[in-house]
Amino acid sequence: MAARFVRGSILLASSLVLTVSAQAQTGASARAIRPQAVDSAEVVARARSAQAAFERARFRLLPRALSSPRGPCDERIGRYCFWFESGDKDWRPPAEPATVRPHLERLLGVLDRAAARVPGDGWVAGQRVRYLLYARHPDRALAAARECRAERWWCAALLGFALHENERFSEAEAAFAEALAGMP
């Protein structure tokens, strides 16, 4: 009788192990097939944190130049006063120091991943286009603007911005017109 009880217990335990194992494998394969839910707030929070970290690093790494004021500012941005060299109003800022580039590339990677996970987020789309243009990647910025899935008018504005930086002015004008027409 005891032998039959032990044999029955072993069979019962074996069947339970096999059943639980089969359910675990089925559940694992079902999870592998089922798309993972995206916590868009977490993705955007991570992207915002990466942007803030980049801006802190960029500011810390900017070259410092102390000079005395030369009269009224040519351009004032916040508390900063800028003077153009020899009155050149078409002045463009010099390229970032090489030490900034790795921080910028890291940020672009975070924004690319965020855009892939939450393509409908307008802030992510806008920052992605902005920083791609800032990094002097106008073709990638144009592609990013075309991938935008946020509000239609916002995506049109981003497309206009990217087209303008690609010197495709008539297309940029049409995109900006579409953005203005659809803007709330």
N, C-alpha and C positions, 0 to 999 in steps of 0.2 A: 504494500500500500504506500509506504514512504517513497519507494522507487518511482511509482506511478505519479505521485505528487511532485517529486523533483523533476521528472521528465515533463510533466505538464507545465510546471513553472518555467522550465527552460524554453519550451515551445512558445508559451505566452510571452515571455520576455523577448525572445527572438522576433516574434511577429510584431511586437510593439516597436522594437528597434528598427525593423525593416519599414514599417508603416511611417514612423517619424522621419526616417532617413528619406523615404520616397517623397513625403510631403515637403521636406526641407529642400530637396532637389527641385521639385516642381515649383515651389515658391521662389527659389533662386532663379530658375530659368524664366519664370513669369516676371520677376523683377528685372531681369536682364532685357527682356523684350519690351516691357512697359517703360515709356519715357519717364525720366525722373522729373518730379515737380521742381520748378524753379522758384526760389524765393527771390523775387525781383527786388524787393526792398534791400535784401542782403547784398545782392549783386551791385546795385546802384550805390549802396553805402561803401562797399569796397572800392568802387571806382572813384567816388568822391574823396575817400581817404587817400587813394593813390595820387589823385590830382593835387590835393593839398600838400602831400609829401614832396611831389615834384616841384611845386611852386616854392616851398621852403628851401629845397636844395638849390633851385635856380637862383633865388635871391641871395642865398649864402655864397654862391660861386660867381656871381656877377663881378666884373672888375670894378674897382673903386677908383674914382678920380675926384680929387678935391681941387676946386678952382674958385676963383672969385667971380661974383656975378658980373655979367657984361651988359647990364641994362635990363630992360623988360624982357620977359621970356618970349621966345618964338612960339613955344607950346608949353602949356601947363597941364600936367596930369596929376591930380590930387595935390599933394604938397611938393611935388617934384617939378622943377623948372628945366626946360630943355632949350638949347640954342642950336640952330642949324649952322653947319659950317658954310661960310661964304654965302649966306642967304639962300641956300639951296632948299626950296620947299618940297622937293621930291625926294628928299633924303630917306633912305631906308636903313634900318639898324643893321649893324654888322652881325655876322653869324655868331651864334652862341659860342662861348669857350668850349673846347673839346671835352672838358670835365663835366659839362652839363649833359652831353649827348647820351651817356648810359642811363641817366635818370629819365630822360625824355623817351628813350626806346622802351624802358620798363613801363612807363605810363601808357604808351601806345599799345603795348601788349595787353595790359589790363583793360583798356578801352575796347580793343578788338574782341577780347573774350566776353566782355560785358555786352557788347552789341550783338554777338552771336547768341547769347543766352536770353537777352531781353531786347529784341530788335525794335520793339514799339516804344522804347523809352526815348523821349525827345531830348532830355538832358544828355544822355550817353551819346546819342547821334550827333548832337551839336558839339560836344567836347571832342569827339573823335575827329570830326571834320576840322575843327579849329586847330587841334594839335598836329594833325597831319599837315595842314598848311604851314603851321609854325615850324614844323620839322623840314619844310621845303620838299614835301612829297605831294605835289599838286595832283598827279594822276591817281594816287591812292586815295586822296581826299575826294576826288570826283567819284571814284568807285564807292567810297563810304557814303557819300551823299545819295547816290543812287540806291544803296541798300537800305536807306532810312525807311522805317515802317511806322514812324510816329504820325502825328496829325499831318494831313496832306500839305497844308499851307507851310508848315514848319519845314518839312522835307523839301518843298519847292524853294524856300529861302536858303536852305543849306546848299541845294544844288546850284542856285544862282551865285552864291558865295564862291563855291568851288569852281564853277565855270568862269567867273570873273578872274580868279587867280590863275586860271589856265589861259587867260587872254582870249576867251571865246565870248566876246562882249554881247553880240546879238542874242546868243542863246541864254546868256546870263540875264539879259533884260527881259526876255520872255519868261524865264523862271521866276524872276522877281515880280513880274506882273501877275503871274499865277498865284504867288504867295500873297500879294496884296489883295487880290480878288477874293481869296479864301480865308483871309485873316479875320478872326472874330472881332 
